[in-house]
Amino acid sequence: MTENVIHLHKDPQPTPDVPAQDVAPTVLTVVPDAPPTPPVPLWVRSGRAVKHAVTHENTKTVIRAAARHGLYTVNGGRIVARRTWDGRTGARYERMIRAAEAAGNLEAAEEWEERLQRFRAARHHRRMDLLHSPVEAAKGVAVGAGMSIGVLVALGVVMAINTGHVGDVITPLSATIDFIALLIRIVQVVWGPALTIGPFLALLALWSVGRKQQAAPTWALPANVRNGEGEPITPSIVVKALRDLGIAPLKNAIKDMGDAGASMLSPITIAGCGVEVDVTLPSGVATNEVQKRRRKLAENLTRHEHEVFITIPPAARTVRLWIADSGALDEPIGPSPLVTDETMTANYKTGKAPWGQDLRGDAAELSVYQRHLLVTGLSNQGKTASLRALALWLALDRSVQFWIADLKGIGDWAMFDGIAQVLIEGPSDDHVIQATEMVEDAVEEMNRRIEERRQDPAVVFPPLIVLVDEAQLAFMCPVKGEDGRPYGGSKATSRYFMAVRKIHNQGRAVDVLMWQGTQDPTDQNLPKLVREGAHTRASLVLGTDTQSRMALGDKAVNGGAAPHLLRQGLDKGTLVVASDGIEIPAGQASITVRTHFIDDEPATEIADRAKALRDGVTTLRVADQGEERDALADVATVLGDAPRLRTNEVLKRLHALDAKAYGDEWTNDRLKRLLEEHGEEPKKSHGVMVVHRDHVLRALANRDADGSASASQ
């Protein structure tokens, strides 16, 4: 197919004619130009420019700043005028009377009325004194002037006598006149500028008062204040937050109080990383109604829920609010004194463990003297770390003994090897069985101590801490012993449950104490009788109010304790503690403690310091089942570095080493026969049968020598 080329310019050589039928027709379409865009009117462009300028963020900022500082000055003047009026009249007392009547506190209303009468009487007395004051003032001026002139003349006489010039008599008087003239000239010079600058200084003072009180509308305040970041807690903010809680009697009472709603509040005091204030509720409003609205109250105060704590002080119809500074609870509290102070020691009886800080920022110290301990919470929230921090401190008291069962078994308690006399590590049923038998041995030790105490009331025993971490595994263990009794459970046939109950009942009298750490408490893995047997109960974050009551008891939760309102993952190591071993503000049933975290490496260093204080402790570890035991070698092992031990102590350690191999059949007589077979025997020391380490080592040497001789023959 051929294409016809159409030239738009004139061809100088015309082409020959082509037949019409061979030329394709050409169609030209003329497209008209688009109509021109009409120009934007000047008034529209001006309006857009004005709108852009007015709505620009910089313009808004300038307008806010101008309005804010202008209103600071205006409202500052209003505040100063109000304060002046209150100081000169009885308006303040009348407001307090109305507020007390609205709150239903007639006793307070009568007291304020009496104060008003005293104020009016004193004011009347001052006004009556003004009638006589001009005459008395004139007399005072005359007498003062005369005495001053007399003193100056007398001084001049003394000068004249000294110098011998009579003219010196008036020298002091003339000098005083010259000084007064100088002051007048200074005032004349300063007076003009002072009149000019004075009003500006007065406005600056009013602006300062308004700025301090944030006396401007919310829209004009800085962005950080409008958004609630760092907003200071003032009486008006607290009253407004209470008014907007949705409690009708409270809202109506605050309205009836007029502008004196803050009369419900105590002074707002700084308390650690926040502030604290007591609120006396009006008649008809219960304290638990405010407690139930914790989240709404916190948001009204421009805080998160976890930054507001509500407790019940001793005063009737009163709630105590602790309000944290924004973000303050997310900041770490610093290292433990156990890490920073290498000279620190412990005293089981009189000392207190440096556990952490309370919400006020004060040191939270816990006494463990004759107190059973329970720490619970959800998994991976710091339970083991908080429990271990107490044990590390107490390990610095060389008299304290530890029997530890770590049923997690991942090395959290490995640093106690060489401190604890018994250390069980592992999560299996076999480890639970060993832990149960360890607690049962503690019951036997407790009974022995009680028997000795009966014979000698003055006898003193070394403290024994029986510690089971992840104790829920013991309560939930389904295994039954040879006698058919289950190791776990919460019935009278449960071996672990009954052993713990026995220690709870009588152990503290002879310093045998039960410490337990457990997670996610329920009635199945933490029976009621066990949790209520602990003197110190502490809880990390929990899932429900019911679990909080299981962990701390109804009294603590009704008093404001709320571990279920802590933030999982964000409030690690934060404990709600109910105990008489820690200082709790008067009237409260619990205290919130942010515990120090001690990592594995510094924990090992602290444990090494504890080992250095001790004479050497051989930690017993339970051997594998079915292993054939060398009884004489085991006796040497349990003796460790001790020069001698009582026979019952040796038997106890043998039982802990292997409960099956050294069961009930192992008695003092059996131990005596073992040593006699190798030419040694237990002997008495101060009336008590003991086993000497040297004798056991000699028996081992004799046995090895006899074995070598037999082999050579």
TIFIRO-376907 format. One line per 8 residues: their letters; for each residue x, y, z of C-alpha. Coordinates in steps of 0.001 Angstrom, whole numbers, plus 500000, padded with zeros to 6 digits. Layout:
<atoms>
a) X:Y:Z ~ ... $
</atoms>
This chain:
<atoms>
mtenvihl) 500000:500000:500000 ~ 501396:503351:499022 ~ 501136:506406:501196 ~ 500402:509846:499807 ~ 502590:512574:501207 ~ 500947:515968:501467 ~ 503382:518859:501360 ~ 502388:521974:503171 $
hkdpqptp) 504703:524141:501126 ~ 504577:524935:497434 ~ 506411:522393:495259 ~ 508529:524191:492598 ~ 508153:521251:490216 ~ 504535:520228:489922 ~ 503873:516508:489820 ~ 502102:515038:486862 $
dvpaqdva) 498376:514682:487105 ~ 497160:511518:488770 ~ 493852:510043:487963 ~ 491161:510917:490497 ~ 490406:507356:491298 ~ 494025:506713:492413 ~ 494193:509593:494982 ~ 492921:508978:498528 $
ptvltvvp) 490724:511773:499908 ~ 492225:513868:502737 ~ 490052:515182:505588 ~ 491283:518149:507652 ~ 489675:518725:511046 ~ 490049:522155:512559 ~ 490200:522037:516402 ~ 489365:525387:517974 $
dapptppv) 491634:526712:520738 ~ 490508:526321:524366 ~ 488871:529444:525719 ~ 491266:531422:527914 ~ 490956:530885:531706 ~ 489291:533881:533243 ~ 491581:535645:535725 ~ 490944:535066:539462 $
plwvrsgr) 489436:538167:540953 ~ 491651:540187:543211 ~ 489266:539890:546133 ~ 489364:536043:545878 ~ 493143:535947:545801 ~ 493302:538362:548701 ~ 490839:536242:550679 ~ 492867:533095:550070 $
avkhavth) 496053:534801:551161 ~ 494388:536133:554273 ~ 492913:532714:555083 ~ 496296:531023:554623 ~ 497983:533605:556813 ~ 495320:533388:559516 ~ 495178:529578:559615 ~ 498933:529055:559449 $
entktvir) 500379:527290:562511 ~ 502831:530115:563176 ~ 499937:532584:563243 ~ 498015:530358:565638 ~ 501069:530126:567860 ~ 501486:533898:567904 ~ 497787:534460:568631 ~ 497864:531869:571423 $
aaarhgly) 500962:533458:572920 ~ 499502:536952:572765 ~ 496188:535832:574239 ~ 497887:533730:576858 ~ 500216:536412:578153 ~ 497538:539079:577963 ~ 495126:536933:579938 ~ 497903:536074:582401 $
tvnggriv) 498065:539779:583233 ~ 494291:540327:583351 ~ 493531:537202:585364 ~ 496581:537809:587528 ~ 495041:541146:588500 ~ 491770:539361:589205 ~ 493562:536826:591410 ~ 495430:539549:593333 $
arrtwdgr) 492198:541509:593770 ~ 490449:538388:595007 ~ 493231:537654:597480 ~ 493175:541264:598693 ~ 489408:541154:599110 ~ 489619:537854:600980 ~ 492252:539306:603273 ~ 490238:542417:604045 $
tgaryerm) 486795:540846:604385 ~ 485189:537670:605687 ~ 484438:536324:602203 ~ 486852:533416:602603 ~ 485210:532266:605828 ~ 481757:532517:604287 ~ 482824:530324:601365 ~ 484231:527743:603739 $
iraaeaag) 480985:527750:605721 ~ 478963:527137:602554 ~ 481342:524375:601473 ~ 481139:522623:604844 ~ 477352:522820:604802 ~ 477267:521401:601268 ~ 479530:518538:602359 ~ 477259:517836:605336 $
nleaaeew) 480047:518607:607809 ~ 478211:520750:610341 ~ 481074:520577:612843 ~ 483448:522189:610337 ~ 480779:524778:609471 ~ 480505:525780:613136 ~ 484282:526029:613415 ~ 484529:528320:610370 $
eerlqrfr) 481653:530447:611716 ~ 483531:530864:614983 ~ 486647:531913:613055 ~ 484563:534457:611130 ~ 483315:535981:614369 ~ 486874:536261:615689 ~ 487979:537899:612431 ~ 485164:540462:612591 $
aarhhrrm) 485916:541255:616230 ~ 489615:541792:615474 ~ 488762:543992:612479 ~ 486390:546111:614589 ~ 489111:546512:617216 ~ 491605:547709:614580 ~ 489094:550238:613206 ~ 488397:551636:616656 $
dllhspve) 492132:552032:617204 ~ 492303:554210:614076 ~ 490228:556881:615862 ~ 492979:557428:618411 ~ 495969:556758:616184 ~ 496357:560317:614672 ~ 496786:561934:618085 ~ 499088:559167:619269 $
aakgvavg) 501056:559341:616018 ~ 501511:563115:616388 ~ 502681:562706:619958 ~ 505057:559970:618868 ~ 506519:562133:616084 ~ 507002:565082:618441 ~ 508639:563015:621134 ~ 510826:561217:618586 $
agmsigvl) 511958:564446:616951 ~ 512758:566034:620296 ~ 514741:563045:621483 ~ 516623:562842:618170 ~ 517590:566557:618341 ~ 518631:566151:621960 ~ 520826:563182:621126 ~ 522463:565028:618217 $
valgvvma) 523127:568144:620365 ~ 524575:565993:623155 ~ 526814:564298:620606 ~ 527901:567747:619359 ~ 528745:568846:622900 ~ 530953:565804:623321 ~ 532703:566610:620026 ~ 533171:570288:621034 $
intghvgd) 534714:569302:624336 ~ 537039:566916:622529 ~ 538130:569375:619819 ~ 537858:572613:621795 ~ 535729:574277:619043 ~ 532319:575547:620111 ~ 531023:575316:616547 ~ 531206:571523:616665 $
vitplsat) 528120:571526:618916 ~ 525854:571794:615832 ~ 528017:569612:613543 ~ 525968:566372:614053 ~ 522730:568300:613624 ~ 523884:569964:610414 ~ 525199:566638:609058 ~ 521805:565065:609676 $
idfialli) 520093:567938:607878 ~ 522473:567558:604928 ~ 521767:563806:604808 ~ 518007:564423:604756 ~ 518489:566950:601955 ~ 520495:564336:599995 ~ 517690:561827:600366 ~ 515202:564410:599126 $
rivqvvwg) 517357:565089:596075 ~ 517650:561331:595361 ~ 513891:560964:595584 ~ 513431:563922:593252 ~ 515742:562313:590698 ~ 514240:558813:590971 ~ 510618:559827:591307 ~ 510022:560592:587649 $
paltigpf) 511452:557323:586228 ~ 509754:555398:589042 ~ 506377:556792:588032 ~ 507109:555719:584464 ~ 508474:552243:585227 ~ 506193:551505:588188 ~ 503098:550559:586186 ~ 505132:548222:584011 $
lallalws) 506569:546515:587110 ~ 503060:546181:588515 ~ 501861:544586:585259 ~ 504863:542262:585311 ~ 503968:541193:588855 ~ 500362:540527:587822 ~ 501585:538565:584780 ~ 503809:536432:587029 $
vgrkqqaa) 500862:535599:589306 ~ 498672:534662:586341 ~ 501409:532569:584720 ~ 502047:530656:587924 ~ 498341:529840:588225 ~ 498003:529038:584476 ~ 495194:531628:584434 ~ 494296:531354:580743 $
ptwalpan) 491848:529302:578636 ~ 492978:525831:577654 ~ 493187:526726:573941 ~ 495691:529476:574721 ~ 498007:527340:576883 ~ 501247:525784:575518 ~ 500931:522539:573566 ~ 502499:520362:576269 $
vrngegep) 499968:521633:578826 ~ 497008:521307:576428 ~ 497967:517692:575735 ~ 498330:516918:579428 ~ 502098:516366:579318 ~ 503572:517621:582540 ~ 500385:519407:583610 ~ 500777:520384:587265 $
itpsivvk) 498241:518988:589701 ~ 496384:521867:591325 ~ 493331:521896:593617 ~ 491086:523119:590810 ~ 492211:520277:588513 ~ 491576:517658:591217 ~ 488141:519061:592041 ~ 487189:519197:588352 $
alrdlgia) 488352:515591:587892 ~ 486212:514482:590842 ~ 483227:516489:589626 ~ 483357:514762:586228 ~ 483521:511211:587621 ~ 479826:510653:587001 ~ 478850:510367:590687 ~ 475723:512505:591016 $
plknaikd) 475899:513259:594798 ~ 479556:514230:594453 ~ 478880:516473:591457 ~ 475939:518203:593160 ~ 477887:518721:596373 ~ 480791:520319:594498 ~ 478357:522633:592682 ~ 476824:523666:596003 $
mgdagasm) 480283:524463:597323 ~ 480625:527160:594696 ~ 484230:528187:594121 ~ 485344:526502:597348 ~ 485239:522933:596096 ~ 488898:522636:596981 ~ 487916:522648:600652 ~ 487498:518882:600261 $
lspitiag) 491236:518583:599665 ~ 494157:518448:602020 ~ 497319:520314:601004 ~ 498820:518774:597867 ~ 502277:517522:598852 ~ 505163:516227:596779 ~ 505562:512469:597268 ~ 508477:510970:595354 $
cgvevdvt) 507896:511128:591613 ~ 504364:512461:592083 ~ 502027:514250:594461 ~ 499630:513085:597162 ~ 496357:514551:598362 ~ 493574:513408:600700 ~ 489990:513994:599540 ~ 487219:514195:602146 $
lpsgvatn) 484109:513073:600301 ~ 480731:514741:600959 ~ 477918:512902:602655 ~ 476267:510314:600422 ~ 479437:509368:598495 ~ 481208:506098:599366 ~ 484950:505639:598977 ~ 484543:502510:596846 $
evqkrrrk) 482561:504536:594291 ~ 485691:506580:593629 ~ 487914:503473:593641 ~ 485795:501840:590946 ~ 486362:504830:588660 ~ 490146:504840:588794 ~ 490608:504929:585031 ~ 488150:507783:584548 $
laenltrh) 489704:509754:587385 ~ 493183:509238:585920 ~ 492085:510411:582485 ~ 490349:513435:584028 ~ 493717:514246:585620 ~ 495414:513790:582197 ~ 497233:510705:583443 ~ 497275:507033:582506 $
ehevfiti) 495464:504592:584762 ~ 498681:503105:586146 ~ 499839:506595:587207 ~ 497037:507108:589754 ~ 496721:505068:592966 ~ 493697:505283:595262 ~ 493993:504096:598865 ~ 491820:504452:601972 $
ppaartvr) 493439:506317:604915 ~ 492132:506043:608513 ~ 489904:509126:608285 ~ 486255:508420:607499 ~ 484837:509279:604039 ~ 488353:509962:602771 ~ 490343:508667:599809 ~ 494058:509264:599331 $
lwiadsga) 495187:509962:595776 ~ 498780:509483:594663 ~ 499283:510978:591204 ~ 502550:510309:589378 ~ 504338:512790:587181 ~ 503719:511944:583536 ~ 506017:509090:582479 ~ 507853:508972:585813 $
ldepigps) 506921:505341:586520 ~ 508562:504248:583269 ~ 511974:505420:584448 ~ 514325:502861:586124 ~ 515027:503249:589832 ~ 518739:502465:589776 ~ 520910:499583:591012 ~ 520479:497749:594289 $
plvtdetm) 522645:498784:597262 ~ 523773:495144:597316 ~ 525541:495825:594016 ~ 526917:499283:594781 ~ 527987:498690:598402 ~ 530417:495794:598647 ~ 530737:496253:602418 ~ 527053:495611:603086 $
tanyktgk) 526173:492800:605487 ~ 522863:491406:606710 ~ 521262:490619:610020 ~ 518363:488191:610019 ~ 516890:489419:613294 ~ 517348:493186:613235 ~ 518152:494049:609612 ~ 515960:494867:606638 $
apwgqdlr) 516587:493878:603036 ~ 516998:496775:600553 ~ 514266:495580:598214 ~ 513549:498656:596104 ~ 511681:501957:596260 ~ 508104:502887:597002 ~ 506132:505298:594864 ~ 507342:508225:596933 $
gdaaelsv) 510908:507389:595947 ~ 511842:506323:599483 ~ 513806:503140:600088 ~ 511536:500117:600599 ~ 513138:497742:603096 ~ 511674:494419:604186 ~ 512215:492573:607457 ~ 512178:488779:607015 $
yqrhllvt) 512551:487927:610711 ~ 510230:484997:611531 ~ 508007:485707:608539 ~ 506899:483197:605937 ~ 506983:484665:602438 ~ 504873:484287:599293 ~ 505640:486027:595989 ~ 503291:485486:593078 $
glsnqgkt) 502396:486991:589701 ~ 502154:486205:586033 ~ 504994:484473:584216 ~ 508114:486437:583233 ~ 507307:489510:585328 ~ 510250:489387:587762 ~ 509080:486957:590443 ~ 512333:485010:590692 $
aslralal) 514427:488196:590572 ~ 512516:489823:593432 ~ 512650:486646:595518 ~ 516341:486123:594782 ~ 517180:489706:595798 ~ 515909:488962:599318 ~ 517808:485680:599498 ~ 521058:487320:598315 $
wlaldrsv) 520809:489916:601063 ~ 520033:487341:603717 ~ 522932:485164:602519 ~ 525253:487889:603820 ~ 524255:486749:607321 ~ 526537:483755:607834 ~ 524217:482189:610423 ~ 521336:481674:607953 $
qfwiadlk) 520920:478260:606308 ~ 519236:477735:602949 ~ 517456:474733:601460 ~ 516470:475667:597919 ~ 514369:473913:595292 ~ 514345:475666:591923 ~ 511616:473896:589968 ~ 512303:476011:586894 $
gigdwamf) 515789:474578:586646 ~ 517445:477063:584275 ~ 520191:478259:586616 ~ 518465:481210:588289 ~ 519679:479932:591673 ~ 522996:478392:590564 ~ 525004:481043:592446 ~ 523734:479532:595723 $
dgiaqvli) 525869:476455:595152 ~ 528231:476735:598110 ~ 525734:478744:600168 ~ 522680:476506:600286 ~ 523025:473194:602051 ~ 520478:471701:599656 ~ 520005:472829:596055 ~ 517509:471090:593763 $
egpsddhv) 517237:472316:590164 ~ 514847:470962:587574 ~ 511199:470967:586477 ~ 510504:467215:586261 ~ 508296:465163:588565 ~ 511424:463668:590097 ~ 512602:467129:591073 ~ 509174:467888:592540 $
iqatemve) 509433:464684:594592 ~ 512856:465756:595819 ~ 511538:469210:596712 ~ 508635:467642:598614 ~ 510986:465405:600556 ~ 513172:468447:601296 ~ 510175:470275:602813 ~ 509266:467139:604795 $
daveemnr) 512839:467020:606107 ~ 512369:470639:607167 ~ 509299:469542:609117 ~ 511410:466906:610896 ~ 514053:469537:611632 ~ 511332:471832:612976 ~ 510005:469083:615250 ~ 513521:468361:616505 $
rieerrqd) 514038:472013:617322 ~ 510706:472224:619093 ~ 511639:469207:621211 ~ 514982:470770:622110 ~ 513235:474051:622940 ~ 510990:472198:625371 ~ 514010:470775:627132 ~ 515978:474023:627051 $
pavvfppl) 513886:477200:626465 ~ 517070:479267:626090 ~ 518428:477325:623126 ~ 518945:479389:619942 ~ 518722:477852:616472 ~ 520255:479101:613239 ~ 517575:480401:610847 ~ 516596:477903:608158 $
ivlvdeaq) 515041:479266:604949 ~ 513193:476584:602978 ~ 512729:478137:599533 ~ 510690:476648:596681 ~ 510591:478610:593433 ~ 507821:477740:590939 ~ 505885:476089:593761 ~ 502825:475692:591548 $
lafmcpvk) 504555:472639:590027 ~ 504622:471011:593452 ~ 500934:471667:594073 ~ 500011:470381:590616 ~ 502211:467264:590669 ~ 500058:464170:589897 ~ 502596:461555:591079 ~ 501756:459351:594056 $
gedgrpyg) 504233:457819:596459 ~ 504618:454167:597427 ~ 502063:454665:600193 ~ 499497:455956:597681 ~ 499632:459548:598915 ~ 499910:462181:596153 ~ 502808:464589:596243 ~ 500657:467448:594893 $
gskatsry) 497112:468608:595551 ~ 495449:470554:598328 ~ 493917:467779:600405 ~ 495011:466368:603737 ~ 496669:463471:601911 ~ 498919:465767:599829 ~ 502497:465462:601021 ~ 503764:468861:599832 $
fmavrkih) 500640:470711:600947 ~ 500679:469200:604436 ~ 504421:469745:604887 ~ 504058:473447:604011 ~ 501061:473773:606323 ~ 503018:472287:609233 ~ 505879:474733:608725 ~ 503417:477620:608490 $
nqgravdv) 501794:476547:611748 ~ 504880:476136:613936 ~ 508035:476911:611979 ~ 508493:480577:612877 ~ 508754:479731:616587 ~ 512043:477902:615910 ~ 513133:479987:612879 ~ 512205:477468:610187 $
lmwqgtqd) 510666:479639:607493 ~ 508899:478825:604222 ~ 509518:481030:601190 ~ 507565:480272:598027 ~ 507421:481777:594560 ~ 504516:480827:592323 ~ 502864:482139:589183 ~ 499326:482745:587944 $
ptdqnlpk) 497643:481782:591244 ~ 494464:479707:591316 ~ 492804:477611:593988 ~ 494417:474548:592406 ~ 498044:475676:592221 ~ 497977:477875:595351 ~ 495533:476546:597980 ~ 493864:479033:600301 $
lvregaht) 495348:477667:603521 ~ 498866:477943:602114 ~ 498579:481475:600780 ~ 496948:482702:603985 ~ 499735:481151:606046 ~ 502336:483588:604668 ~ 503089:486637:606795 ~ 504495:488582:603836 $
raslvlgt) 502451:488383:600642 ~ 503638:490157:597510 ~ 502222:490149:594021 ~ 503429:491254:590616 ~ 500987:491978:587812 ~ 497995:489624:587733 ~ 495148:489083:585316 ~ 492016:489541:587420 $
dtqsrmal) 490665:491034:590621 ~ 489996:487486:591866 ~ 493657:486573:591506 ~ 494630:489735:593378 ~ 492438:488652:596271 ~ 494051:485202:596201 ~ 497531:486719:596249 ~ 497073:489478:598841 $
gdkavngg) 493771:488836:600596 ~ 490454:490677:600615 ~ 491567:493264:603172 ~ 494454:494518:601042 ~ 492386:494636:597825 ~ 489480:496385:599560 ~ 492023:498912:600835 ~ 493190:499750:597317 $
aaphllrq) 495761:497069:596419 ~ 495380:496341:592712 ~ 498142:494207:591160 ~ 495677:493323:588388 ~ 495840:496956:587244 ~ 499600:496882:586721 ~ 500790:496676:583111 ~ 502018:493299:581971 $
gldkgtlv) 505473:493589:580452 ~ 505865:497267:581377 ~ 505706:497011:585175 ~ 508187:494166:585581 ~ 509513:493988:589121 ~ 506717:496177:590526 ~ 505190:494451:593558 ~ 502153:495170:595673 $
vasdgiei) 503164:494077:599178 ~ 500998:493292:602196 ~ 503168:492681:605257 ~ 503968:494028:608684 ~ 507633:493614:607811 ~ 507674:496703:605584 ~ 506776:500267:606493 ~ 503305:500989:605117 $
pagqasit) 501664:504431:605418 ~ 499225:504596:608317 ~ 495777:503319:607442 ~ 496843:501491:604279 ~ 496807:497712:603928 ~ 499496:497478:601238 ~ 502316:499324:599544 ~ 503572:499314:595951 $
vrthfidd) 507295:498616:595620 ~ 509464:498933:592515 ~ 512126:496319:593221 ~ 515788:496530:592276 ~ 516774:494143:589502 ~ 520009:492210:590148 ~ 521247:490454:587019 ~ 522991:487072:587060 $
epateiad) 526546:488422:586965 ~ 526223:490866:589905 ~ 524143:488239:591717 ~ 527065:485828:591414 ~ 529428:488480:592805 ~ 527143:489035:595800 ~ 526957:485270:596321 ~ 530768:485094:596268 $
rakalrdg) 530876:487713:599017 ~ 528421:485615:601010 ~ 530559:482494:600545 ~ 533616:484389:601765 ~ 531766:485108:605023 ~ 531043:481433:605599 ~ 533337:478642:606744 ~ 532566:476537:603691 $
vttlrvad) 529279:474858:602905 ~ 528954:471697:600872 ~ 525831:471930:598750 ~ 524026:468628:598481 ~ 522582:467643:595134 ~ 520267:464674:594796 ~ 521876:461859:592791 ~ 520264:459995:589909 $
qgeerdal) 517779:457311:590857 ~ 519125:453777:591143 ~ 522757:454807:591725 ~ 524642:452538:594100 ~ 525816:454597:597040 ~ 529155:454530:598836 ~ 527873:455262:602323 ~ 531250:456078:603881 $
advatvlg) 532180:458405:601022 ~ 528742:460041:601286 ~ 529323:460672:604991 ~ 532590:462410:604112 ~ 530773:464427:601444 ~ 528036:465674:603743 ~ 530573:466619:606399 ~ 532248:468951:603925 $
daprlrtn) 534755:471229:605648 ~ 533073:471007:609051 ~ 535409:469461:611638 ~ 532485:467620:613231 ~ 528713:467360:613026 ~ 526011:465895:615199 ~ 524892:462462:614093 ~ 521314:463600:613472 $
evlkrlha) 522633:466402:611253 ~ 524687:463883:609287 ~ 521620:461651:608891 ~ 519553:464611:607718 ~ 522130:465519:605091 ~ 522394:461928:603938 ~ 518632:461839:603512 ~ 518755:465050:601467 $
ldakaygd) 521545:463562:599362 ~ 519490:460482:598463 ~ 516150:460021:600170 ~ 515695:456479:598875 ~ 519172:455223:599728 ~ 519142:456861:603157 ~ 515551:456390:604236 ~ 513949:455662:607573 $
ewtndrlk) 516146:452601:608121 ~ 519142:454883:608532 ~ 519334:455692:612235 ~ 522061:456603:614691 ~ 522738:452916:615240 ~ 523099:452257:611504 ~ 525535:455161:611181 ~ 527479:453948:614196 $
rlleehge) 527789:450432:612728 ~ 529034:451868:609428 ~ 531884:453677:611141 ~ 532704:450765:613434 ~ 533091:448515:610403 ~ 536013:450692:609351 ~ 537622:451053:612780 ~ 535943:454333:613818 $
epkkshgv) 532821:455266:615742 ~ 530880:458410:616722 ~ 531899:459987:619997 ~ 530300:462499:622311 ~ 531235:466164:622427 ~ 529668:468244:625185 ~ 527129:465501:625787 ~ 526047:465248:622117 $
mvvhrdhv) 526971:462365:619786 ~ 529025:463741:616861 ~ 530900:462439:613826 ~ 534440:463776:613377 ~ 535610:464572:609868 ~ 539157:463378:610621 ~ 537853:460016:611793 ~ 535816:459538:608628 $
lralanrd) 538753:460462:606392 ~ 540962:458059:608350 ~ 538391:455294:607892 ~ 538339:455987:604157 ~ 542133:455876:604027 ~ 542192:452578:605963 ~ 539596:451092:603645 ~ 541494:452174:600548 $
adgsasas) 544714:450790:602004 ~ 543031:447464:602775 ~ 541608:447339:599269 ~ 545008:447992:597716 ~ 546631:445286:599834 ~ 543971:442755:598856 ~ 544414:443619:595187 ~ 548214:443169:595385 $
q) 547802:439708:596905 $
</atoms>
